[in-house]
Amino acid sequence: ERAIKKFQRAAAGKTEEYKAPYLRPPHILEWTMEYIMDEIVDAEQYPDGSEVGLAGIYMFAADRIRAILNDLVPQQLPLGSMQVLKPMLRFYVLCDYQGIGLDVEVFEDPRNLEGFTKTFDAIRNGIENGQS
């Protein structure tokens, strides 16, 4: 069994969580992103054998990907960030395409667009700073 850090909104008194010792380093974030894409987004069934639905995948993966971005951005896009950001951007594009027709309570187009925009901006900033 594996655990993946959940997304938490910044709140008063939680500034400690955004300091270096609490942020996952880029190589861990890359591994986490690979795991999400390979084992969760591409999954055809849950460990109990039941069929995986797009809604469940989206809700879980989108939350964990937001947490990855929250750990990456405060580190000012260190070397290796692009290996995390590129699959993240692909996730948002895929979800935008496949999310059409899903229940509004499951697929929130504005939230997906926000994730896409933040990820795209981070990639652009990385490219401007010489990463590829």
Order of alpha helices (4+ residues) and beta strands (2+ residues): alpha-alpha-alpha-alpha
